[in-house]
Amino acid sequence: MGISMKIAIVTDSTCYLSKEEVESNNITVVPIPVIIDGKSYDEDKDITTEEFYERLRTSHTFPSTSQPPLGEMIELYSNLAKEGYDTIISIHLASTISGFVQSLKGLEGTIDGVNLVVYDSQITVRLMGILVLEAARMARENASVDDILARLNYVRETIGEYFVVDDLQNLVRGGRLSNASAFVGSLLKIKPILTFNESHEIVAFEKVRSTKKALARVEHLFEEEQKRVDYPLRAMVIHANDEKAAIKWRDSLSEKYPDLPIDISYFGPVIGTHLGEKALALAWSIDYKKA
């Protein structure tokens, strides 16, 4: 009989999982700080998503994000070791958006009594949340670390997304858009469609004249993707403080694809800092509940 391992799953607050999902799956969530007018707030702890967007409208300076202190992470990992975990899989937002993953990788092999494995999700938001839920499920089923990582790599490969942002200003200012120069000058008259490229950087994919056209274009791209893959997909509409628009889009997609499961999720404060209010995204992955 193999020795059963005790694996802890850690992630950060940009996974945007519900409280219930976090608790019932025994996931540890580390809040990422968002800074508004010089004051730091821990995402989902000191500031709700609603409060954040309200503040965003009235803030005097452009909000920014920072990393959780490394000392706190060392303490967290050490405490999990004391609780009897022998392995920690720590899953975090793309290293192209934040330096957090790289900082944590420096801690691998340094925490007494526990094997720390830091995993770059290469994405963020609830798409990362899917990976976290899968890791938690497999840890509960006593899967090995190698099997969990292989599964995460597999699901991660099936993830795709297109964002339609209302205003590129936030991304350009925050330095998070790698090909921003192509868009400057025509920012006012377009609705850019963004995606993560092969290097997992956020890039402007196309310029479209109106939100309506942009959403239609994203639907077309998603349709192409559905034809390309040979496994069942699950989709997700993600919104930045515009649930009404998200529900409307989800409903029209459900009419078009009655067999497709479509979830609704949101861009919380940290990602909202970069995308701004009213951003919408259509994202997808393998239907992890089926395959």
C-alpha positions as CSV (number, residue, x, y, z in Angstrom):
1,M,0.0,0.0,0.0
2,G,1.3,3.5,-0.9
3,I,1.9,6.0,1.7
4,S,-0.9,8.6,1.7
5,M,0.3,12.1,1.5
6,K,-1.3,15.1,3.1
7,I,-1.4,17.9,0.5
8,A,-2.4,21.5,1.3
9,I,-3.7,23.7,-1.5
10,V,-2.9,27.4,-1.4
11,T,-3.9,30.1,-3.9
12,D,-4.4,33.8,-4.0
13,S,-7.6,36.0,-4.0
14,T,-7.7,36.5,-7.7
15,C,-9.1,32.9,-8.1
16,Y,-12.5,34.5,-7.2
17,L,-13.9,31.3,-5.8
18,S,-16.9,31.6,-3.5
19,K,-16.5,31.3,0.3
20,E,-18.3,28.0,0.2
21,E,-16.0,26.6,-2.4
22,V,-13.0,27.7,-0.5
23,E,-14.2,26.2,2.8
24,S,-15.7,23.0,1.5
25,N,-12.5,22.2,-0.4
26,N,-10.1,23.2,2.4
27,I,-8.3,25.8,0.2
28,T,-6.1,28.5,1.8
29,V,-6.6,31.8,0.0
30,V,-3.9,34.6,0.3
31,P,-5.3,38.1,-0.3
32,I,-3.5,40.3,-2.8
33,P,-3.3,43.9,-1.8
34,V,-4.8,46.6,-3.9
35,I,-3.8,50.2,-3.3
36,I,-6.3,53.1,-3.8
37,D,-5.2,56.7,-3.0
38,G,-2.2,55.5,-1.1
39,K,-4.2,53.1,1.2
40,S,-3.6,49.3,0.9
41,Y,-6.6,47.0,1.1
42,D,-6.5,43.2,1.1
43,E,-8.7,41.9,-1.7
44,D,-12.0,40.3,-0.4
45,K,-10.9,41.0,3.2
46,D,-10.8,44.8,3.6
47,I,-12.7,45.7,0.5
48,T,-15.5,44.0,-1.4
49,T,-15.7,44.0,-5.2
50,E,-18.7,46.5,-5.1
51,E,-16.8,48.8,-2.8
52,F,-13.8,48.7,-5.0
53,Y,-15.6,49.8,-8.2
54,E,-17.3,52.5,-6.2
55,R,-13.9,53.8,-5.1
56,L,-12.5,53.4,-8.5
57,R,-14.9,56.0,-9.8
58,T,-13.9,58.6,-7.2
59,S,-10.2,57.8,-6.6
60,H,-7.8,60.6,-7.1
61,T,-5.0,58.4,-8.3
62,F,-4.8,55.4,-10.5
63,P,-5.1,52.3,-8.3
64,S,-2.3,49.7,-8.2
65,T,-1.6,46.3,-6.8
66,S,1.2,44.8,-4.8
67,Q,2.4,41.4,-3.5
68,P,1.6,39.9,-0.2
69,P,4.6,40.2,2.1
70,L,7.0,37.2,1.8
71,G,7.3,36.9,5.6
72,E,3.6,36.2,5.8
73,M,3.9,33.5,3.1
74,I,6.7,31.8,5.0
75,E,4.6,31.9,8.1
76,L,1.6,30.5,6.3
77,Y,3.6,27.7,4.8
78,S,5.4,26.9,8.1
79,N,2.0,26.7,9.9
80,L,0.7,24.3,7.3
81,A,3.8,22.1,7.9
82,K,3.0,22.2,11.6
83,E,-0.5,21.2,10.9
84,G,0.9,17.9,9.5
85,Y,0.9,18.7,5.7
86,D,3.9,17.2,4.0
87,T,3.3,18.9,0.7
88,I,1.9,22.3,-0.3
89,I,0.8,23.1,-3.9
90,S,0.6,26.9,-4.2
91,I,-1.2,28.0,-7.3
92,H,-1.0,31.6,-8.3
93,L,-1.8,34.3,-11.0
94,A,0.3,34.4,-14.1
95,S,3.9,35.5,-13.7
96,T,3.3,37.8,-16.6
97,I,0.8,39.8,-14.6
98,S,2.5,39.7,-11.2
99,G,5.9,38.8,-9.8
100,F,4.3,36.9,-7.0
101,V,4.9,33.4,-8.4
102,Q,8.6,34.2,-9.0
103,S,9.0,35.5,-5.4
104,L,7.3,32.3,-4.0
105,K,9.5,30.0,-6.2
106,G,12.4,31.4,-4.3
107,L,11.0,29.7,-1.2
108,E,10.8,26.2,-2.7
109,G,13.1,23.9,-0.6
110,T,13.4,26.4,2.3
111,I,10.3,25.6,4.4
112,D,11.2,23.1,7.1
113,G,9.3,19.8,7.0
114,V,7.2,20.4,3.9
115,N,7.7,20.1,0.1
116,L,6.5,23.4,-1.4
117,V,5.5,23.3,-5.0
118,V,4.7,26.7,-6.6
119,Y,2.6,26.5,-9.7
120,D,2.2,29.3,-12.3
121,S,-1.4,29.1,-13.5
122,Q,-0.4,31.3,-16.5
123,I,-3.9,32.9,-16.1
124,T,-6.0,34.4,-13.3
125,V,-9.6,34.9,-12.2
126,R,-11.9,32.0,-12.0
127,L,-10.0,30.2,-14.8
128,M,-7.3,29.8,-12.2
129,G,-10.0,28.9,-9.7
130,I,-10.9,25.9,-11.9
131,L,-7.3,24.7,-11.5
132,V,-7.4,25.2,-7.8
133,L,-10.7,23.3,-7.5
134,E,-9.2,20.4,-9.5
135,A,-6.1,20.3,-7.3
136,A,-8.2,20.3,-4.2
137,R,-10.5,17.5,-5.5
138,M,-7.5,15.3,-6.4
139,A,-5.7,16.0,-3.1
140,R,-8.9,14.9,-1.3
141,E,-8.8,11.7,-3.4
142,N,-5.1,11.1,-2.3
143,A,-3.7,11.6,-5.7
144,S,0.1,12.0,-6.0
145,V,1.7,15.4,-6.5
146,D,2.8,14.3,-10.0
147,D,-0.7,13.3,-11.0
148,I,-2.1,16.6,-9.7
149,L,0.4,18.6,-11.6
150,A,-0.1,16.6,-14.8
151,R,-3.9,17.3,-14.5
152,L,-3.3,21.0,-13.9
153,N,-1.0,21.2,-16.9
154,Y,-3.6,19.4,-19.0
155,V,-6.6,21.6,-18.0
156,R,-4.4,24.7,-18.3
157,E,-3.7,23.9,-21.9
158,T,-7.5,23.9,-22.7
159,I,-8.1,27.3,-21.3
160,G,-8.9,30.2,-23.7
161,E,-10.3,33.6,-23.2
162,Y,-11.1,36.9,-24.9
163,F,-11.6,40.2,-23.0
164,V,-13.5,43.2,-24.3
165,V,-12.5,46.2,-22.4
166,D,-14.3,49.5,-22.2
167,D,-11.1,51.5,-21.8
168,L,-7.5,50.5,-22.3
169,Q,-6.2,53.3,-20.1
170,N,-5.9,51.1,-17.0
171,L,-3.9,48.4,-18.7
172,V,-1.6,50.8,-20.5
173,R,-0.9,52.8,-17.3
174,G,-0.3,49.7,-15.3
175,G,2.1,48.4,-17.9
176,R,0.2,45.2,-18.2
177,L,-0.4,45.3,-22.0
178,S,2.6,44.1,-23.9
179,N,1.7,45.5,-27.3
180,A,0.0,48.7,-26.1
181,S,1.9,51.0,-28.6
182,A,-0.2,49.5,-31.4
183,F,-3.3,51.0,-29.9
184,V,-2.4,54.4,-28.5
185,G,-3.9,57.2,-30.5
186,S,-7.0,55.4,-31.5
187,L,-8.1,54.5,-28.0
188,L,-11.2,56.6,-27.9
189,K,-13.0,55.1,-30.9
190,I,-12.4,51.4,-30.4
191,K,-13.3,48.4,-28.2
192,P,-10.2,46.4,-28.1
193,I,-10.4,42.6,-27.8
194,L,-7.6,41.3,-25.6
195,T,-6.3,37.8,-25.0
196,F,-3.3,36.0,-23.4
197,N,-0.8,35.1,-26.1
198,E,1.5,32.0,-26.3
199,S,3.9,33.7,-23.8
200,H,0.9,34.2,-21.4
201,E,1.1,38.0,-21.7
202,I,-2.0,40.1,-22.1
203,V,-2.1,41.4,-25.7
204,A,-4.5,43.4,-27.8
205,F,-5.8,41.0,-30.3
206,E,-8.1,43.1,-32.5
207,K,-9.6,46.6,-32.6
208,V,-13.4,46.6,-33.1
209,R,-15.6,49.7,-33.4
210,S,-18.3,48.9,-30.9
211,T,-19.0,46.6,-27.9
212,K,-21.7,44.9,-29.9
213,K,-19.4,44.0,-32.7
214,A,-16.6,43.1,-30.3
215,L,-18.9,40.6,-28.5
216,A,-20.0,39.1,-31.8
217,R,-16.4,38.7,-32.9
218,V,-15.5,36.9,-29.6
219,E,-18.5,34.6,-30.1
220,H,-17.2,33.8,-33.6
221,L,-13.7,33.0,-32.2
222,F,-15.2,30.8,-29.6
223,E,-17.2,29.0,-32.2
224,E,-14.0,28.3,-34.1
225,E,-12.5,26.9,-31.0
226,Q,-15.4,24.6,-30.4
227,K,-14.9,23.1,-33.9
228,R,-11.2,22.7,-33.2
229,V,-11.3,20.6,-30.0
230,D,-12.3,17.0,-29.5
231,Y,-13.4,17.3,-25.9
232,P,-16.4,18.8,-24.1
233,L,-16.0,22.5,-23.2
234,R,-17.4,24.6,-20.4
235,A,-17.7,28.3,-20.8
236,M,-17.7,31.3,-18.5
237,V,-18.8,34.9,-18.9
238,I,-16.7,37.2,-16.7
239,H,-17.7,40.8,-15.9
240,A,-16.2,43.9,-14.2
241,N,-19.2,45.2,-12.2
242,D,-21.7,44.7,-14.9
243,E,-23.7,41.6,-14.0
244,K,-26.6,42.6,-16.1
245,A,-24.5,42.6,-19.3
246,A,-22.9,39.3,-18.3
247,I,-26.3,37.6,-17.7
248,K,-27.6,39.0,-21.1
249,W,-24.6,37.6,-22.9
250,R,-24.8,34.3,-21.1
251,D,-28.5,33.9,-22.0
252,S,-27.9,34.6,-25.7
253,L,-25.0,32.1,-25.7
254,S,-27.1,29.5,-24.0
255,E,-29.7,29.9,-26.7
256,K,-27.1,29.3,-29.3
257,Y,-25.4,26.4,-27.4
258,P,-28.1,24.7,-25.3
259,D,-25.8,21.9,-24.3
260,L,-22.9,24.1,-23.2
261,P,-22.5,24.7,-19.4
262,I,-21.9,28.5,-19.0
263,D,-20.9,30.0,-15.6
264,I,-20.9,33.6,-14.7
265,S,-18.0,35.1,-12.8
266,Y,-16.4,38.5,-12.1
267,F,-13.3,40.5,-12.1
268,G,-12.5,41.4,-8.5
269,P,-10.5,44.4,-7.3
270,V,-7.0,43.2,-8.3
271,I,-7.9,42.3,-11.9
272,G,-10.4,45.2,-12.1
273,T,-7.5,47.6,-11.3
274,H,-6.0,46.6,-14.7
275,L,-9.1,46.1,-16.8
276,G,-11.3,48.9,-15.5
277,E,-15.1,48.8,-15.0
278,K,-17.5,47.3,-17.6
279,A,-14.9,44.8,-19.1
280,L,-16.5,41.6,-20.3
281,A,-14.8,38.3,-21.1
282,L,-15.8,35.0,-22.6
283,A,-13.6,32.2,-21.4
284,W,-13.6,28.4,-21.6
285,S,-11.8,25.3,-20.7
286,I,-12.3,21.6,-21.0
287,D,-15.4,20.6,-19.0
288,Y,-13.4,19.4,-16.0
289,K,-16.5,17.9,-14.5
290,K,-16.9,15.5,-17.4
291,A,-13.4,14.9,-18.8
